[in-house]
Amino acid sequence: MSIDPLALFSIQFTFVLIAYALAARWYLWPRIAPLPAAVAVVPLIWVHVFRVVGGSILAPASVGPSVPAEFRELVGYGDMITGALALFALILLRVRGARALWFVWLFVIFGLADTVNAVIQSMRFSVFDDPLGLNWVIVTAYVPALLVSTYLIFVVLLRSRSTAMG
């Protein structure tokens, strides 16, 4: 019995997203919530540094030949740029750069836009019907972690802004 690839993706993605969200709510958030924003975002950003793995879609034969080059380049380069931005944000936070939190905003907005665009383009190109190899695992097991950490980064940044304004 086979299952429609998009249905399989939806089941796996949703299951993993819920698991990460619960783990974050039960274990991570209680530990980072009382911390200053510049400290609280650090473990959340580390999750994004490894987004460079998404660049594997650019490697020869990493996906089936029917996956359009336009899609592979968009996803691969977007992930690698986001990973580099995340690493730079961590370095700025570590050296306590004056604009570190501004750069975290830049990184997280770029990363979210890249993720949303990748989802839209995956539907546009119907890539779930194509051989995705390891990229299937990246999308179903790693992207949900990126979304949960992105959400938490926004929560931390917005809380710090409202505290600073209040």
VMD Tcl script that builds the backbone (N, CA, C; Angstrom):
set m [mol new atoms 498]
animate dup $m
set s [atomselect $m all]
$s set {name element resname resid chain x y z} {
  {N N MET 1 A 0.845 -1.178 0.000}
  {CA C MET 1 A 0.000 0.000 0.000}
  {C C MET 1 A 0.886 1.235 0.000}
  {N N SER 2 A 0.715 2.081 -0.992}
  {CA C SER 2 A 1.510 3.303 -1.017}
  {C C SER 2 A 0.667 4.471 -0.533}
  {N N ILE 3 A 1.353 5.528 -0.158}
  {CA C ILE 3 A 0.685 6.724 0.341}
  {C C ILE 3 A 1.109 7.902 -0.532}
  {N N ASP 4 A 0.201 8.804 -0.768}
  {CA C ASP 4 A 0.503 10.006 -1.532}
  {C C ASP 4 A 1.663 10.736 -0.856}
  {N N PRO 5 A 2.694 11.120 -1.614}
  {CA C PRO 5 A 3.859 11.769 -1.012}
  {C C PRO 5 A 3.529 13.030 -0.208}
  {N N LEU 6 A 2.614 13.836 -0.696}
  {CA C LEU 6 A 2.266 15.060 0.030}
  {C C LEU 6 A 1.543 14.721 1.338}
  {N N ALA 7 A 0.717 13.680 1.318}
  {CA C ALA 7 A 0.044 13.241 2.547}
  {C C ALA 7 A 1.071 12.721 3.550}
  {N N LEU 8 A 2.019 11.924 3.082}
  {CA C LEU 8 A 3.074 11.410 3.960}
  {C C LEU 8 A 3.879 12.555 4.550}
  {N N PHE 9 A 4.281 13.481 3.697}
  {CA C PHE 9 A 5.014 14.650 4.177}
  {C C PHE 9 A 4.205 15.383 5.249}
  {N N SER 10 A 2.933 15.630 4.988}
  {CA C SER 10 A 2.084 16.372 5.921}
  {C C SER 10 A 1.987 15.676 7.269}
  {N N ILE 11 A 1.841 14.366 7.247}
  {CA C ILE 11 A 1.755 13.596 8.497}
  {C C ILE 11 A 3.066 13.695 9.267}
  {N N GLN 12 A 4.169 13.417 8.584}
  {CA C GLN 12 A 5.467 13.434 9.257}
  {C C GLN 12 A 5.800 14.832 9.773}
  {N N PHE 13 A 5.632 15.837 8.946}
  {CA C PHE 13 A 5.956 17.206 9.308}
  {C C PHE 13 A 5.126 17.650 10.520}
  {N N THR 14 A 3.826 17.401 10.482}
  {CA C THR 14 A 2.948 17.815 11.575}
  {C C THR 14 A 3.306 17.110 12.873}
  {N N PHE 15 A 3.556 15.807 12.800}
  {CA C PHE 15 A 3.930 15.043 13.992}
  {C C PHE 15 A 5.198 15.615 14.630}
  {N N VAL 16 A 6.228 15.837 13.808}
  {CA C VAL 16 A 7.497 16.342 14.322}
  {C C VAL 16 A 7.354 17.776 14.833}
  {N N LEU 17 A 6.578 18.593 14.140}
  {CA C LEU 17 A 6.346 19.962 14.594}
  {C C LEU 17 A 5.704 19.970 15.982}
  {N N ILE 18 A 4.708 19.144 16.185}
  {CA C ILE 18 A 4.052 19.062 17.495}
  {C C ILE 18 A 5.036 18.577 18.557}
  {N N ALA 19 A 5.847 17.585 18.224}
  {CA C ALA 19 A 6.825 17.067 19.183}
  {C C ALA 19 A 7.825 18.144 19.591}
  {N N TYR 20 A 8.366 18.885 18.614}
  {CA C TYR 20 A 9.301 19.972 18.939}
  {C C TYR 20 A 8.618 21.069 19.739}
  {N N ALA 21 A 7.394 21.411 19.377}
  {CA C ALA 21 A 6.674 22.466 20.094}
  {C C ALA 21 A 6.440 22.075 21.553}
  {N N LEU 22 A 6.066 20.828 21.780}
  {CA C LEU 22 A 5.857 20.372 23.158}
  {C C LEU 22 A 7.166 20.345 23.936}
  {N N ALA 23 A 8.220 19.846 23.324}
  {CA C ALA 23 A 9.519 19.817 23.999}
  {C C ALA 23 A 9.975 21.241 24.344}
  {N N ALA 24 A 9.773 22.157 23.423}
  {CA C ALA 24 A 10.152 23.548 23.673}
  {C C ALA 24 A 9.321 24.135 24.808}
  {N N ARG 25 A 8.037 23.873 24.779}
  {CA C ARG 25 A 7.137 24.426 25.814}
  {C C ARG 25 A 7.428 23.843 27.186}
  {N N TRP 26 A 7.646 22.543 27.238}
  {CA C TRP 26 A 7.830 21.880 28.530}
  {C C TRP 26 A 9.237 22.007 29.099}
  {N N TYR 27 A 10.235 22.030 28.260}
  {CA C TYR 27 A 11.611 21.953 28.756}
  {C C TYR 27 A 12.458 23.184 28.456}
  {N N LEU 28 A 12.329 23.746 27.263}
  {CA C LEU 28 A 13.196 24.855 26.883}
  {C C LEU 28 A 12.674 26.197 27.390}
  {N N TRP 29 A 11.428 26.511 27.107}
  {CA C TRP 29 A 10.885 27.822 27.462}
  {C C TRP 29 A 11.007 28.143 28.951}
  {N N PRO 30 A 10.705 27.215 29.858}
  {CA C PRO 30 A 10.849 27.562 31.284}
  {C C PRO 30 A 12.273 27.968 31.669}
  {N N ARG 31 A 13.260 27.483 30.936}
  {CA C ARG 31 A 14.647 27.810 31.250}
  {C C ARG 31 A 15.114 29.125 30.613}
  {N N ILE 32 A 14.588 29.441 29.429}
  {CA C ILE 32 A 15.083 30.659 28.766}
  {C C ILE 32 A 14.203 31.876 29.011}
  {N N ALA 33 A 12.950 31.678 29.395}
  {CA C ALA 33 A 12.023 32.806 29.573}
  {C C ALA 33 A 12.543 33.870 30.535}
  {N N PRO 34 A 13.137 33.505 31.665}
  {CA C PRO 34 A 13.589 34.561 32.583}
  {C C PRO 34 A 14.915 35.229 32.194}
  {N N LEU 35 A 15.565 34.735 31.176}
  {CA C LEU 35 A 16.875 35.253 30.784}
  {C C LEU 35 A 16.754 36.537 29.962}
  {N N PRO 36 A 17.807 37.362 29.979}
  {CA C PRO 36 A 17.817 38.527 29.082}
  {C C PRO 36 A 17.773 38.044 27.629}
  {N N ALA 37 A 17.200 38.851 26.754}
  {CA C ALA 37 A 17.015 38.452 25.348}
  {C C ALA 37 A 18.312 38.020 24.692}
  {N N ALA 38 A 19.392 38.742 24.931}
  {CA C ALA 38 A 20.671 38.429 24.290}
  {C C ALA 38 A 21.219 37.075 24.730}
  {N N VAL 39 A 20.755 36.576 25.839}
  {CA C VAL 39 A 21.170 35.251 26.320}
  {C C VAL 39 A 20.152 34.197 25.885}
  {N N ALA 40 A 18.882 34.531 25.979}
  {CA C ALA 40 A 17.809 33.574 25.679}
  {C C ALA 40 A 17.805 33.120 24.226}
  {N N VAL 41 A 18.180 34.004 23.300}
  {CA C VAL 41 A 18.124 33.640 21.885}
  {C C VAL 41 A 19.274 32.735 21.443}
  {N N VAL 42 A 20.345 32.682 22.205}
  {CA C VAL 42 A 21.533 31.939 21.776}
  {C C VAL 42 A 21.244 30.474 21.456}
  {N N PRO 43 A 20.647 29.684 22.359}
  {CA C PRO 43 A 20.406 28.276 21.983}
  {C C PRO 43 A 19.419 28.131 20.828}
  {N N LEU 44 A 18.534 29.093 20.686}
  {CA C LEU 44 A 17.556 29.065 19.596}
  {C C LEU 44 A 18.219 29.330 18.248}
  {N N ILE 45 A 19.207 30.197 18.250}
  {CA C ILE 45 A 19.926 30.517 17.010}
  {C C ILE 45 A 20.830 29.365 16.596}
  {N N TRP 46 A 21.407 28.648 17.570}
  {CA C TRP 46 A 22.285 27.521 17.226}
  {C C TRP 46 A 21.577 26.525 16.312}
  {N N VAL 47 A 20.290 26.350 16.485}
  {CA C VAL 47 A 19.530 25.430 15.638}
  {C C VAL 47 A 19.650 25.837 14.169}
  {N N HIS 48 A 19.734 27.122 13.908}
  {CA C HIS 48 A 19.760 27.650 12.540}
  {C C HIS 48 A 21.151 27.613 11.898}
  {N N VAL 49 A 22.178 27.580 12.708}
  {CA C VAL 49 A 23.541 27.545 12.164}
  {C C VAL 49 A 23.704 26.339 11.240}
  {N N PHE 50 A 23.098 25.246 11.606}
  {CA C PHE 50 A 23.258 24.012 10.846}
  {C C PHE 50 A 22.347 23.937 9.622}
  {N N ARG 51 A 21.711 25.044 9.325}
  {CA C ARG 51 A 20.910 25.134 8.110}
  {C C ARG 51 A 21.757 24.986 6.857}
  {N N VAL 52 A 23.056 25.144 7.013}
  {CA C VAL 52 A 23.937 24.949 5.857}
  {C C VAL 52 A 23.780 23.546 5.287}
  {N N VAL 53 A 23.282 22.612 6.086}
  {CA C VAL 53 A 23.024 21.253 5.604}
  {C C VAL 53 A 22.027 21.281 4.446}
  {N N GLY 54 A 21.125 22.257 4.455}
  {CA C GLY 54 A 20.171 22.393 3.359}
  {C C GLY 54 A 20.852 22.635 2.023}
  {N N GLY 55 A 22.093 23.090 2.068}
  {CA C GLY 55 A 22.856 23.278 0.846}
  {C C GLY 55 A 23.190 21.970 0.151}
  {N N SER 56 A 22.955 20.854 0.846}
  {CA C SER 56 A 23.229 19.543 0.237}
  {C C SER 56 A 22.366 19.311 -1.000}
  {N N ILE 57 A 21.278 20.037 -1.111}
  {CA C ILE 57 A 20.411 19.887 -2.287}
  {C C ILE 57 A 21.123 20.330 -3.566}
  {N N LEU 58 A 22.217 21.075 -3.410}
  {CA C LEU 58 A 23.000 21.524 -4.558}
  {C C LEU 58 A 24.008 20.473 -5.023}
  {N N ALA 59 A 24.247 19.466 -4.193}
  {CA C ALA 59 A 25.235 18.438 -4.541}
  {C C ALA 59 A 24.714 17.574 -5.681}
  {N N PRO 60 A 25.614 17.145 -6.564}
  {CA C PRO 60 A 25.188 16.288 -7.683}
  {C C PRO 60 A 24.508 15.018 -7.166}
  {N N ALA 61 A 23.405 14.674 -7.781}
  {CA C ALA 61 A 22.645 13.452 -7.502}
  {C C ALA 61 A 22.055 13.399 -6.084}
  {N N SER 62 A 21.991 14.544 -5.397}
  {CA C SER 62 A 21.383 14.532 -4.066}
  {C C SER 62 A 19.868 14.403 -4.140}
  {N N VAL 63 A 19.308 14.827 -5.251}
  {CA C VAL 63 A 17.877 14.683 -5.510}
  {C C VAL 63 A 17.726 14.174 -6.935}
  {N N GLY 64 A 16.530 13.756 -7.258}
  {CA C GLY 64 A 16.270 13.254 -8.601}
  {C C GLY 64 A 16.448 14.338 -9.653}
  {N N PRO 65 A 16.755 13.927 -10.875}
  {CA C PRO 65 A 16.980 14.901 -11.947}
  {C C PRO 65 A 15.735 15.703 -12.308}
  {N N SER 66 A 14.569 15.245 -11.861}
  {CA C SER 66 A 13.343 15.975 -12.177}
  {C C SER 66 A 13.115 17.173 -11.249}
  {N N VAL 67 A 13.913 17.291 -10.160}
  {CA C VAL 67 A 13.794 18.456 -9.279}
  {C C VAL 67 A 14.445 19.635 -10.003}
  {N N PRO 68 A 13.679 20.682 -10.285}
  {CA C PRO 68 A 14.199 21.803 -11.073}
  {C C PRO 68 A 15.401 22.489 -10.416}
  {N N ALA 69 A 16.364 22.868 -11.245}
  {CA C ALA 69 A 17.558 23.567 -10.759}
  {C C ALA 69 A 17.171 24.860 -10.049}
  {N N GLU 70 A 16.160 25.552 -10.560}
  {CA C GLU 70 A 15.712 26.805 -9.935}
  {C C GLU 70 A 15.311 26.568 -8.478}
  {N N PHE 71 A 14.594 25.473 -8.235}
  {CA C PHE 71 A 14.175 25.139 -6.874}
  {C C PHE 71 A 15.376 24.772 -6.008}
  {N N ARG 72 A 16.252 23.923 -6.528}
  {CA C ARG 72 A 17.428 23.498 -5.756}
  {C C ARG 72 A 18.294 24.696 -5.372}
  {N N GLU 73 A 18.505 25.611 -6.294}
  {CA C GLU 73 A 19.337 26.781 -6.006}
  {C C GLU 73 A 18.680 27.691 -4.984}
  {N N LEU 74 A 17.384 27.915 -5.126}
  {CA C LEU 74 A 16.664 28.758 -4.187}
  {C C LEU 74 A 16.781 28.194 -2.767}
  {N N VAL 75 A 16.524 26.910 -2.611}
  {CA C VAL 75 A 16.562 26.281 -1.298}
  {C C VAL 75 A 17.997 26.187 -0.775}
  {N N GLY 76 A 18.886 25.699 -1.605}
  {CA C GLY 76 A 20.263 25.485 -1.163}
  {C C GLY 76 A 20.965 26.768 -0.751}
  {N N TYR 77 A 20.930 27.771 -1.604}
  {CA C TYR 77 A 21.614 29.022 -1.277}
  {C C TYR 77 A 20.902 29.773 -0.154}
  {N N GLY 78 A 19.580 29.727 -0.137}
  {CA C GLY 78 A 18.840 30.384 0.948}
  {C C GLY 78 A 19.193 29.802 2.300}
  {N N ASP 79 A 19.281 28.481 2.375}
  {CA C ASP 79 A 19.638 27.832 3.635}
  {C C ASP 79 A 21.073 28.158 4.045}
  {N N MET 80 A 21.983 28.140 3.093}
  {CA C MET 80 A 23.378 28.419 3.444}
  {C C MET 80 A 23.565 29.870 3.883}
  {N N ILE 81 A 22.871 30.802 3.241}
  {CA C ILE 81 A 22.951 32.206 3.658}
  {C C ILE 81 A 22.359 32.371 5.053}
  {N N THR 82 A 21.224 31.726 5.302}
  {CA C THR 82 A 20.603 31.831 6.622}
  {C C THR 82 A 21.510 31.246 7.700}
  {N N GLY 83 A 22.148 30.120 7.403}
  {CA C GLY 83 A 23.086 29.527 8.361}
  {C C GLY 83 A 24.240 30.471 8.668}
  {N N ALA 84 A 24.764 31.133 7.640}
  {CA C ALA 84 A 25.859 32.096 7.841}
  {C C ALA 84 A 25.388 33.297 8.662}
  {N N LEU 85 A 24.189 33.780 8.390}
  {CA C LEU 85 A 23.640 34.888 9.179}
  {C C LEU 85 A 23.471 34.484 10.644}
  {N N ALA 86 A 23.032 33.261 10.868}
  {CA C ALA 86 A 22.867 32.761 12.239}
  {C C ALA 86 A 24.211 32.717 12.962}
  {N N LEU 87 A 25.224 32.210 12.292}
  {CA C LEU 87 A 26.550 32.139 12.907}
  {C C LEU 87 A 27.078 33.537 13.225}
  {N N PHE 88 A 26.896 34.465 12.301}
  {CA C PHE 88 A 27.339 35.833 12.534}
  {C C PHE 88 A 26.571 36.455 13.708}
  {N N ALA 89 A 25.280 36.176 13.814}
  {CA C ALA 89 A 24.483 36.683 14.943}
  {C C ALA 89 A 25.035 36.145 16.258}
  {N N LEU 90 A 25.402 34.873 16.295}
  {CA C LEU 90 A 25.971 34.298 17.512}
  {C C LEU 90 A 27.299 34.952 17.878}
  {N N ILE 91 A 28.112 35.219 16.868}
  {CA C ILE 91 A 29.397 35.878 17.134}
  {C C ILE 91 A 29.157 37.272 17.710}
  {N N LEU 92 A 28.224 38.027 17.120}
  {CA C LEU 92 A 27.914 39.366 17.637}
  {C C LEU 92 A 27.382 39.294 19.068}
  {N N LEU 93 A 26.536 38.316 19.344}
  {CA C LEU 93 A 26.021 38.162 20.702}
  {C C LEU 93 A 27.145 37.799 21.670}
  {N N ARG 94 A 28.057 36.976 21.233}
  {CA C ARG 94 A 29.163 36.524 22.085}
  {C C ARG 94 A 30.093 37.678 22.455}
  {N N VAL 95 A 30.374 38.536 21.485}
  {CA C VAL 95 A 31.269 39.672 21.757}
  {C C VAL 95 A 30.494 40.882 22.279}
  {N N ARG 96 A 29.211 40.682 22.495}
  {CA C ARG 96 A 28.324 41.715 23.022}
  {C C ARG 96 A 28.319 42.968 22.138}
  {N N GLY 97 A 28.198 42.714 20.853}
  {CA C GLY 97 A 28.127 43.823 19.900}
  {C C GLY 97 A 26.926 44.704 20.188}
  {N N ALA 98 A 27.106 45.987 20.007}
  {CA C ALA 98 A 26.048 46.956 20.324}
  {C C ALA 98 A 24.780 46.708 19.514}
  {N N ARG 99 A 24.921 46.208 18.323}
  {CA C ARG 99 A 23.770 45.976 17.448}
  {C C ARG 99 A 23.444 44.492 17.295}
  {N N ALA 100 A 23.872 43.683 18.242}
  {CA C ALA 100 A 23.683 42.232 18.123}
  {C C ALA 100 A 22.204 41.864 17.981}
  {N N LEU 101 A 21.346 42.425 18.819}
  {CA C LEU 101 A 19.925 42.071 18.736}
  {C C LEU 101 A 19.293 42.585 17.450}
  {N N TRP 102 A 19.768 43.700 16.921}
  {CA C TRP 102 A 19.281 44.166 15.620}
  {C C TRP 102 A 19.641 43.148 14.545}
  {N N PHE 103 A 20.838 42.605 14.638}
  {CA C PHE 103 A 21.262 41.616 13.647}
  {C C PHE 103 A 20.465 40.321 13.812}
  {N N VAL 104 A 20.108 39.976 15.046}
  {CA C VAL 104 A 19.255 38.800 15.268}
  {C C VAL 104 A 17.920 39.010 14.564}
  {N N TRP 105 A 17.363 40.219 14.655}
  {CA C TRP 105 A 16.131 40.533 13.927}
  {C C TRP 105 A 16.321 40.305 12.431}
  {N N LEU 106 A 17.404 40.824 11.881}
  {CA C LEU 106 A 17.686 40.667 10.452}
  {C C LEU 106 A 17.767 39.193 10.076}
  {N N PHE 107 A 18.548 38.444 10.839}
  {CA C PHE 107 A 18.709 37.015 10.563}
  {C C PHE 107 A 17.373 36.280 10.618}
  {N N VAL 108 A 16.589 36.506 11.660}
  {CA C VAL 108 A 15.363 35.722 11.844}
  {C C VAL 108 A 14.302 36.100 10.810}
  {N N ILE 109 A 14.259 37.344 10.418}
  {CA C ILE 109 A 13.310 37.752 9.369}
  {C C ILE 109 A 13.726 37.153 8.028}
  {N N PHE 110 A 15.020 37.234 7.702}
  {CA C PHE 110 A 15.505 36.626 6.459}
  {C C PHE 110 A 15.246 35.115 6.470}
  {N N GLY 111 A 15.560 34.466 7.584}
  {CA C GLY 111 A 15.367 33.015 7.682}
  {C C GLY 111 A 13.917 32.603 7.542}
  {N N LEU 112 A 13.003 33.352 8.161}
  {CA C LEU 112 A 11.584 33.034 8.037}
  {C C LEU 112 A 11.108 33.246 6.601}
  {N N ALA 113 A 11.541 34.339 5.993}
  {CA C ALA 113 A 11.155 34.592 4.601}
  {C C ALA 113 A 11.678 33.479 3.687}
  {N N ASP 114 A 12.901 33.037 3.936}
  {CA C ASP 114 A 13.473 31.952 3.139}
  {C C ASP 114 A 12.680 30.661 3.332}
  {N N THR 115 A 12.307 30.354 4.555}
  {CA C THR 115 A 11.542 29.133 4.838}
  {C C THR 115 A 10.173 29.190 4.176}
  {N N VAL 116 A 9.474 30.300 4.331}
  {CA C VAL 116 A 8.150 30.443 3.718}
  {C C VAL 116 A 8.258 30.330 2.203}
  {N N ASN 117 A 9.260 30.971 1.621}
  {CA C ASN 117 A 9.450 30.901 0.182}
  {C C ASN 117 A 9.759 29.469 -0.262}
  {N N ALA 118 A 10.563 28.758 0.497}
  {CA C ALA 118 A 10.885 27.372 0.141}
  {C C ALA 118 A 9.628 26.497 0.163}
  {N N VAL 119 A 8.763 26.721 1.137}
  {CA C VAL 119 A 7.509 25.954 1.205}
  {C C VAL 119 A 6.645 26.275 -0.010}
  {N N ILE 120 A 6.510 27.556 -0.309}
  {CA C ILE 120 A 5.697 27.971 -1.462}
  {C C ILE 120 A 6.257 27.366 -2.753}
  {N N GLN 121 A 7.567 27.439 -2.921}
  {CA C GLN 121 A 8.182 26.919 -4.144}
  {C C GLN 121 A 8.108 25.397 -4.213}
  {N N SER 122 A 8.157 24.717 -3.070}
  {CA C SER 122 A 8.031 23.254 -3.092}
  {C C SER 122 A 6.641 22.844 -3.580}
  {N N MET 123 A 5.643 23.637 -3.253}
  {CA C MET 123 A 4.295 23.369 -3.758}
  {C C MET 123 A 4.204 23.743 -5.240}
  {N N ARG 124 A 4.794 24.870 -5.591}
  {CA C ARG 124 A 4.773 25.326 -6.984}
  {C C ARG 124 A 5.396 24.289 -7.916}
  {N N PHE 125 A 6.527 23.729 -7.486}
  {CA C PHE 125 A 7.244 22.763 -8.320}
  {C C PHE 125 A 6.838 21.315 -8.038}
  {N N SER 126 A 5.904 21.097 -7.102}
  {CA C SER 126 A 5.437 19.743 -6.727}
  {C C SER 126 A 6.613 18.800 -6.457}
  {N N VAL 127 A 7.572 19.262 -5.662}
  {CA C VAL 127 A 8.787 18.469 -5.447}
  {C C VAL 127 A 8.565 17.220 -4.605}
  {N N PHE 128 A 7.456 17.139 -3.898}
  {CA C PHE 128 A 7.235 15.961 -3.073}
  {C C PHE 128 A 6.918 14.723 -3.911}
  {N N ASP 129 A 6.676 14.909 -5.181}
  {CA C ASP 129 A 6.478 13.786 -6.093}
  {C C ASP 129 A 7.801 13.296 -6.682}
  {N N ASP 130 A 8.902 14.015 -6.409}
  {CA C ASP 130 A 10.213 13.693 -6.962}
  {C C ASP 130 A 11.090 13.029 -5.904}
  {N N PRO 131 A 12.113 12.290 -6.335}
  {CA C PRO 131 A 13.066 11.726 -5.374}
  {C C PRO 131 A 13.842 12.853 -4.682}
  {N N LEU 132 A 13.719 12.946 -3.354}
  {CA C LEU 132 A 14.385 14.001 -2.601}
  {C C LEU 132 A 15.543 13.489 -1.753}
  {N N GLY 133 A 15.702 12.186 -1.651}
  {CA C GLY 133 A 16.811 11.633 -0.884}
  {C C GLY 133 A 16.823 12.152 0.544}
  {N N LEU 134 A 18.006 12.458 1.036}
  {CA C LEU 134 A 18.185 12.964 2.402}
  {C C LEU 134 A 17.404 14.251 2.638}
  {N N ASN 135 A 17.139 14.993 1.584}
  {CA C ASN 135 A 16.407 16.250 1.738}
  {C C ASN 135 A 14.998 16.027 2.288}
  {N N TRP 136 A 14.437 14.852 2.063}
  {CA C TRP 136 A 13.129 14.533 2.651}
  {C C TRP 136 A 13.242 14.567 4.174}
  {N N VAL 137 A 14.310 13.988 4.699}
  {CA C VAL 137 A 14.525 13.954 6.152}
  {C C VAL 137 A 14.767 15.375 6.677}
  {N N ILE 138 A 15.535 16.158 5.942}
  {CA C ILE 138 A 15.789 17.534 6.365}
  {C C ILE 138 A 14.473 18.289 6.498}
  {N N VAL 139 A 13.612 18.140 5.510}
  {CA C VAL 139 A 12.350 18.886 5.508}
  {C C VAL 139 A 11.384 18.380 6.582}
  {N N THR 140 A 11.343 17.073 6.815}
  {CA C THR 140 A 10.368 16.546 7.769}
  {C C THR 140 A 10.875 16.502 9.209}
  {N N ALA 141 A 12.185 16.465 9.420}
  {CA C ALA 141 A 12.702 16.345 10.779}
  {C C ALA 141 A 13.400 17.610 11.278}
  {N N TYR 142 A 13.951 18.408 10.377}
  {CA C TYR 142 A 14.728 19.575 10.789}
  {C C TYR 142 A 13.947 20.885 10.627}
  {N N VAL 143 A 13.208 21.036 9.555}
  {CA C VAL 143 A 12.469 22.280 9.335}
  {C C VAL 143 A 11.467 22.547 10.468}
  {N N PRO 144 A 10.781 21.542 11.019}
  {CA C PRO 144 A 9.918 21.846 12.169}
  {C C PRO 144 A 10.690 22.442 13.356}
  {N N ALA 145 A 11.911 21.973 13.583}
  {CA C ALA 145 A 12.734 22.560 14.654}
  {C C ALA 145 A 13.062 24.014 14.335}
  {N N LEU 146 A 13.329 24.289 13.060}
  {CA C LEU 146 A 13.605 25.674 12.650}
  {C C LEU 146 A 12.398 26.566 12.907}
  {N N LEU 147 A 11.206 26.057 12.604}
  {CA C LEU 147 A 9.997 26.859 12.795}
  {C C LEU 147 A 9.732 27.134 14.273}
  {N N VAL 148 A 9.907 26.125 15.109}
  {CA C VAL 148 A 9.687 26.313 16.549}
  {C C VAL 148 A 10.708 27.302 17.106}
  {N N SER 149 A 11.970 27.142 16.731}
  {CA C SER 149 A 12.977 28.067 17.254}
  {C C SER 149 A 12.769 29.479 16.697}
  {N N THR 150 A 12.345 29.589 15.452}
  {CA C THR 150 A 12.047 30.906 14.880}
  {C C THR 150 A 10.937 31.588 15.675}
  {N N TYR 151 A 9.885 30.846 15.948}
  {CA C TYR 151 A 8.780 31.394 16.741}
  {C C TYR 151 A 9.290 31.886 18.094}
  {N N LEU 152 A 10.084 31.072 18.758}
  {CA C LEU 152 A 10.578 31.448 20.085}
  {C C LEU 152 A 11.520 32.653 20.017}
  {N N ILE 153 A 12.331 32.741 18.967}
  {CA C ILE 153 A 13.195 33.915 18.810}
  {C C ILE 153 A 12.338 35.171 18.695}
  {N N PHE 154 A 11.286 35.111 17.888}
  {CA C PHE 154 A 10.389 36.264 17.765}
  {C C PHE 154 A 9.748 36.610 19.111}
  {N N VAL 155 A 9.315 35.605 19.857}
  {CA C VAL 155 A 8.706 35.857 21.169}
  {C C VAL 155 A 9.704 36.556 22.094}
  {N N VAL 156 A 10.919 36.049 22.152}
  {CA C VAL 156 A 11.943 36.651 23.011}
  {C C VAL 156 A 12.227 38.088 22.576}
  {N N LEU 157 A 12.414 38.306 21.276}
  {CA C LEU 157 A 12.714 39.661 20.789}
  {C C LEU 157 A 11.564 40.618 21.049}
  {N N LEU 158 A 10.348 40.180 20.811}
  {CA C LEU 158 A 9.187 41.053 21.030}
  {C C LEU 158 A 8.995 41.357 22.513}
  {N N ARG 159 A 9.237 40.371 23.350}
  {CA C ARG 159 A 9.143 40.602 24.806}
  {C C ARG 159 A 10.180 41.603 25.260}
  {N N SER 160 A 11.377 41.500 24.711}
  {CA C SER 160 A 12.431 42.438 25.129}
  {C C SER 160 A 12.113 43.862 24.663}
  {N N ARG 161 A 11.483 43.978 23.479}
  {CA C ARG 161 A 11.079 45.300 22.997}
  {C C ARG 161 A 9.995 45.902 23.877}
  {N N SER 162 A 9.008 45.088 24.245}
  {CA C SER 162 A 7.924 45.624 25.080}
  {C C SER 162 A 8.428 45.962 26.481}
  {N N THR 163 A 9.389 45.210 26.976}
  {CA C THR 163 A 9.974 45.515 28.290}
  {C C THR 163 A 10.768 46.813 28.218}
  {N N ALA 164 A 11.519 46.982 27.132}
  {CA C ALA 164 A 12.324 48.195 26.970}
  {C C ALA 164 A 11.451 49.431 26.799}
  {N N MET 165 A 10.293 49.249 26.145}
  {CA C MET 165 A 9.388 50.381 25.916}
  {C C MET 165 A 8.551 50.697 27.151}
  {N N GLY 166 A 8.283 49.641 27.937}
  {CA C GLY 166 A 7.373 49.773 29.062}
  {C C GLY 166 A 7.981 50.458 30.207}
}
mol reanalyze $m
mol bondsrecalc $m
mol representation Tube
mol addrep $m
